[in-house]
Amino acid sequence: MNETDAISHLQVALERGAAVRPKVGGFPHLAESLHRAGVSHCRMAVPSNAFLYLTERGNVVVQGEPLVTGFAAAPPFDRAGLIAALRADQAGETTFPEFVRGCWNAGIV
């Protein structure tokens, strides 16, 4: 297998997960799609908005739009803010970028 195969396989899994994901409570559907595609781990660095997917076909990095550039103070952990971000996402009230921003504002890195 080659790098292109790993990337295209992950892209298909992400697209499939997005297609079957309901607006409310959809994360388990996306997670199942990734699991079925052979993704064993997904790590995210929130400030840089970078994902690392470990897959059986090879490891893939997905770089999104960074939340910060240069030097920035990391927000302190805010339990209530994190819970609010999670609940809003679970209720389908936010987009994924809004959810990530909410996590960052709650001190998640």
Buried (B, 14 or more C-beta within 10 A) or exposed (E): EEEEEBBEBBEEBBEBBEEEBEEEEBBEBBBBBBEEBBBEEBEBEBBBBBBEBEBEBBEBEBEEEBBEEEEEEEBEEBEEBBEBBBEBBBEEEBEEEEBBBBBBBBBBE
